[in-house]
């Protein structure tokens, strides 16, 4: 009896999981459930069973029929019991994807590690978080002896999950101290696990800050340096250029320190080393004087941008363009130090924040009537909907897109609402650089960002604007439901050979362009459809633009192709741009057992013996 109850509980648990996580799919096990339930109740109308003969069955033949079906029933029950004991399904296994008979209890030591957007996730039993250099050295030594993977992973913010592997990881979140501040030289030495915002807060009283920032502040310093992240400003290089020296814990050579003076070749290679040359444990950064910036936001169009582009790049410390697909609107955001003589500009905005966002609110209410009429009643709205007046624009955009994320006409209307929001948000904002240079990127998303040469500051090639024009034409021709914004930023070059902005010519500038599709829903089917559409969008950009403009993807956003021929083509393409042989040679010397690598690094940079 207890076994029968357990079997029923197992099936019910499966059904609950499947309904809760995949309610939009037909249940592939419905026939199994029906069969099991049919065994508990007799046929309400046995006369409906089709006889094997037109003659009326005799009592003896009826008994034979009865015994036959009783045999079927016993066989079915036996199979069910055998299945239960062979493939147990406990409540702790509900993290598994719905696949027939592949369930196992979730061990207590199994860690689930996901990137921020939920697009990449692994489960591992090996997840180290050392608290000191000595502890980290021991972790690396032990792992190397056992040939156990310990891939360095930071805050998990990379869209492509470059730091993830189920084989094992090491994370330095508990090594997050500021070790030394040199106010005179404006330098700071930190443990690599410190987050950007932590570091900025810790050194602001010393009157210094970082030279530039990416859109967000939650990255660990080790991670943001290793993937070649960047801010914006044609005179400012990517963040790896701020590194003066660094300490690496390596499997083969233990702890080493590299700098411009000490092993410069390895230093430049390791600055943007993708976590493959050693676990970055300490970083010394060149900082700048902390200062307030004036941010100026204005709406323009491509015609005006072309006229003023050279001036905008050369006269502003920070500048970025936000293009809104299917419109001619370009949001221009510039940031410059507050004038010591004039002070901050005196400006009164034409519109309040509520007035700027009202068009999007109205569109949401209107769209609800079309897509969710059941939510337009006051009662339903109170129960299920947050007050839209409390939402930021990016939160409201997510809710709008979630109604019909792949309907081009709907996306166009959302983009038009965004253009209106920015038109009514023109003006100035004053604050410290770490406050001003951030950008609300919105919710979970797929993103692809490419970097390509754009001439020099003295003589821009204008290829950056041509790239955008080609991209927008591509979007409109292919009717891609592309949301806003397409973000364009610039940096000076980097001396790190593995940086997408690497160049030996000091005055070269590079443009970075990001395309995006949001994942504004947790509905698995919708997320899958958005993912497929995004990769179609990305593939069109790749085939029609990347080679034409010598564009290469950001290391934290590159995705490894599943197709073998495409992977071979990507490997060859990377070899044309980056010193792959030198990088692989350094990996072999410092990490001969490949314990710091993962599947992504192995596929992007295969060693000669694995090609």
Long-range contacts (C-beta under 8 A, 24 or more apart in sequence): 3-81, 3-84, 6-84, 7-36, 7-80, 7-81, 7-84, 8-36, 10-84, 10-88, 10-89, 11-36, 13-89, 13-90, 13-91, 13-94, 14-89, 14-103, 17-94, 17-98, 18-98, 21-98, 21-524, 22-98, 22-524, 24-523, 24-524, 24-525, 25-525, 28-98, 28-100, 29-100, 35-76, 36-76, 36-80, 39-73, 39-76, 39-77, 95-123, 113-153, 113-156, 113-164, 113-169, 114-156, 114-161, 115-156, 115-157, 115-158, 115-159, 115-160, 115-161, 115-164, 116-155, 116-156, 116-157, 116-444, 117-159, 117-444, 117-445, 117-446, 117-519, 118-444, 118-519, 119-159, 119-160, 119-161, 119-444, 119-446, 119-519, 119-531, 120-160, 120-161, 120-164, 121-161, 121-164, 122-161, 122-164, 122-165, 122-166, 123-166, 124-165, 124-166, 124-167, 124-168, 124-169, 125-168, 126-150, 126-167, 126-168, 126-169, 127-168, 127-169, 127-170, 127-171, 128-168, 128-169, 128-170, 128-171, 129-170, 129-171, 129-172, 129-173, 129-174, 130-170, 130-172, 130-174, 130-175, 131-174, 131-175, 132-175, 133-175, 133-249, 133-255, 133-281, 133-282, 136-170, 136-172, 136-175, 136-249, 136-279, 136-281, 137-249, 137-254, 137-255, 139-170, 140-170, 140-249, 140-250, 140-251, 140-279, 140-595, 141-251, 141-254, 143-168, 143-251, 143-595, 144-251, 144-252, 144-593, 144-595, 147-593, 147-595, 148-595, 149-594, 149-595, 149-596, 149-597, 149-598, 150-279, 150-595, 150-596, 151-275, 151-596, 151-597, 151-598, 152-222, 152-226, 152-275, 152-279, 152-280, 152-596, 153-223, 153-275, 154-193, 154-219, 154-220, 154-222, 154-223, 154-224, 154-226, 155-195, 155-218, 155-219, 155-220, 155-223, 157-216, 157-218, 157-219, 157-223, 157-556, 158-223, 158-227, 158-556, 158-557, 159-445, 159-446, 159-447, 159-556, 159-557, 160-556, 160-557, 160-558, 160-559, 160-600, 161-600, 162-227, 162-274, 162-275, 162-555, 162-556, 162-558, 162-598, 162-600, 163-223, 163-275, 163-598, 164-598, 165-598, 165-599, 167-598, 170-279, 172-220, 172-222, 172-279, 172-281, 173-220, 175-281, 176-220, 178-202, 178-203, 179-282, 181-206, 181-208, 183-207, 183-208, 186-286, 186-287, 186-288, 186-289, 187-244, 187-284, 187-285, 187-286, 187-287, 188-284, 188-285, 188-287, 189-282, 189-283, 189-284, 189-285, 190-221, 190-282, 190-283, 190-284, 190-285, 191-281, 191-282, 192-220, 192-221, 192-222, 192-279, 192-280, 192-281, 192-282, 192-283, 193-220, 193-221, 193-222, 194-220, 194-221, 195-219, 195-220, 195-221, 196-220, 196-221, 196-224, 197-434, 200-434, 203-287, 204-290, 204-432, 204-434, 207-289, 207-290, 208-287, 208-288, 208-289, 208-290, 209-287, 209-288, 209-289, 209-290, 209-291, 209-432, 209-433, 209-434, 210-239, 210-242, 210-285, 210-287, 210-288, 210-433, 210-434, 211-236, 211-239, 211-242, 211-286, 211-287, 211-288, 212-236, 212-239, 212-242, 212-318, 212-437, 213-433, 213-434, 213-437, 213-438, 214-239, 215-438, 215-439, 215-441, 216-438, 216-439, 216-441, 217-434, 217-438, 221-283, 221-285, 222-279, 222-280, 222-281, 222-283, 223-275, 225-271, 225-272, 225-280, 225-283, 226-272, 226-273, 226-274, 226-275, 226-280, 227-272, 227-274, 227-554, 227-555, 227-556, 228-272, 228-494, 228-496, 228-498, 228-499, 228-500, 228-501, 228-554, 228-555, 229-554, 229-556, 230-489, 230-491, 230-501, 230-512, 231-318, 231-437, 231-489, 231-491, 232-318, 232-319, 232-320, 232-437, 232-489, 232-490, 232-491, 232-512, 233-316, 233-317, 233-318, 233-319, 233-490, 233-491, 233-492, 234-313, 234-314, 234-319, 234-457, 234-490, 234-491, 234-492, 234-509, 235-317, 235-457, 235-492, 236-317, 236-318, 236-491, 236-492, 237-491, 237-492, 237-493, 237-494, 237-501, 238-272, 238-491, 238-494, 238-496, 238-499, 238-501, 240-271, 240-272, 240-494, 240-496, 240-499, 241-271, 241-492, 241-494, 241-495, 241-496, 242-285, 242-286, 242-287, 243-271, 243-283, 243-284, 243-285, 243-286, 244-284, 244-285, 244-286, 245-283, 245-284, 246-270, 246-271, 246-280, 246-282, 246-283, 246-284, 247-280, 247-281, 247-282, 247-283, 248-277, 248-278, 248-279, 248-280, 248-281, 248-590, 249-278, 249-279, 249-281, 250-277, 250-278, 250-279, 250-590, 250-591, 251-278, 251-590, 251-591, 251-592, 251-593, 251-595, 251-596, 252-589, 252-590, 252-591, 252-592, 253-589, 253-590, 255-281, 259-284, 266-586, 268-495, 268-496, 268-497, 269-496, 269-497, 269-498, 269-579, 269-582, 269-583, 269-586, 270-586, 271-496, 271-499, 272-494, 272-496, 272-497, 272-498, 272-499, 272-555, 273-498, 273-583, 273-586, 274-498, 274-555, 274-601, 275-596, 275-601, 276-583, 276-587, 276-591, 276-596, 276-597, 276-601, 276-605, 277-586, 277-587, 277-590, 277-591, 277-596, 278-590, 278-591, 278-596, 279-596, 290-432, 290-433, 291-337, 291-338, 291-432, 291-433, 292-337, 292-338, 292-344, 292-430, 292-431, 292-432, 292-433, 293-317, 293-318, 293-335, 293-336, 293-337, 293-338, 293-430, 293-431, 293-432, 293-433, 293-436, 293-437, 294-335, 294-336, 294-337, 294-338, 294-344, 294-345, 294-428, 294-429, 294-430, 295-333, 295-334, 295-335, 295-428, 295-429, 295-430, 295-431, 295-436, 296-333, 296-334, 296-335, 296-336, 296-427, 296-428, 297-331, 297-332, 297-333, 297-422, 297-425, 297-426, 297-427, 297-428, 297-429, 298-331, 298-332, 298-426, 299-329, 299-330, 299-331, 299-332, 299-419, 299-422, 299-423, 299-426, 300-329, 300-330, 300-331, 300-332, 301-328, 301-329, 301-330, 302-328, 302-330, 302-465, 302-468, 302-469, 305-330, 305-332, 305-465, 306-462, 306-465, 309-460, 309-462, 309-464, 309-465, 310-460, 313-457, 313-460, 313-490, 313-509, 314-457, 314-458, 318-437, 319-490, 320-487, 320-488, 320-489, 320-490, 321-468, 321-487, 321-488, 322-422, 322-484, 322-485, 322-486, 322-487, 322-488, 323-468, 323-472, 323-484, 323-485, 323-486, 323-487, 323-488, 324-415, 324-418, 324-419, 324-422, 324-484, 324-485, 324-486, 325-412, 325-415, 325-472, 325-475, 325-476, 325-480, 325-482, 325-483, 325-484, 325-486, 326-411, 326-412, 326-415, 326-416, 326-475, 326-476, 326-482, 327-415, 327-416, 327-419, 329-419, 329-422, 329-423, 331-422, 331-485, 335-433, 335-436, 335-437, 338-430, 344-428, 344-430, 345-428, 347-427, 347-428, 349-425, 349-426, 349-427, 350-424, 350-426, 350-427, 351-424, 351-425, 353-425, 354-389, 355-424, 356-393, 356-421, 356-424, 356-425, 357-393, 357-396, 357-421, 359-417, 359-420, 359-421, 359-424, 360-393, 360-396, 360-397, 360-400, 360-414, 360-417, 360-418, 360-420, 360-421, 361-388, 361-389, 361-396, 363-400, 363-413, 363-414, 363-417, 364-388, 364-396, 364-399, 364-400, 367-400, 367-403, 367-404, 367-410, 367-413, 368-403, 371-403, 371-404, 372-403, 392-440, 393-418, 393-421, 394-440, 394-441, 394-442, 394-443, 395-443, 397-442, 397-483, 397-518, 398-442, 398-443, 398-518, 398-520, 399-520, 401-483, 401-518, 401-520, 402-520, 402-521, 402-526, 405-481, 405-517, 405-518, 405-520, 405-521, 405-526, 405-529, 405-530, 406-481, 406-529, 406-530, 406-533, 407-481, 408-479, 408-480, 408-481, 410-481, 411-481, 411-482, 411-483, 414-483, 414-484, 415-483, 415-484, 418-484, 418-485, 419-484, 439-487, 442-516, 442-518, 443-518, 443-519, 443-520, 444-518, 444-519, 444-520, 445-516, 445-517, 445-518, 445-519, 446-516, 446-517, 446-519, 446-530, 446-531, 446-534, 446-535, 446-538, 447-514, 447-515, 447-516, 447-517, 447-557, 448-514, 448-515, 448-534, 448-538, 448-541, 448-553, 448-557, 448-559, 449-512, 449-513, 449-514, 449-515, 449-553, 449-554, 449-557, 450-500, 450-512, 450-513, 450-541, 450-545, 450-546, 450-549, 450-551, 450-552, 450-553, 450-554, 451-500, 451-501, 451-510, 451-511, 451-512, 451-551, 451-552, 451-553, 451-554, 452-510, 452-511, 452-513, 452-549, 452-550, 452-551, 452-552, 453-503, 453-508, 453-509, 453-510, 453-511, 453-550, 454-490, 454-509, 454-510, 454-511, 455-508, 455-509, 456-505, 456-507, 456-508, 456-509, 457-492, 457-507, 457-509, 458-507, 460-509, 463-511, 463-549, 464-488, 464-490, 464-511, 464-513, 466-549, 467-511, 467-513, 467-545, 467-549, 467-551, 468-513, 470-544, 470-545, 470-548, 471-513, 471-515, 471-541, 471-545, 474-540, 474-541, 474-544, 474-545, 475-537, 478-540, 480-533, 480-536, 480-537, 480-540, 481-533, 482-515, 482-517, 482-537, 483-516, 483-517, 483-518, 485-516, 486-513, 486-514, 486-515, 486-516, 487-513, 487-514, 487-516, 488-512, 488-513, 488-514, 497-578, 497-579, 497-582, 498-555, 498-578, 498-579, 498-583, 500-552, 500-553, 500-554, 500-555, 500-577, 502-578, 512-554, 513-551, 514-557, 515-541, 535-559, 550-577, 552-577, 558-604, 560-599, 560-600, 560-603, 560-604, 567-603, 570-604, 571-603, 571-604, 571-605, 571-606, 571-611, 574-604, 574-605, 580-605, 584-608
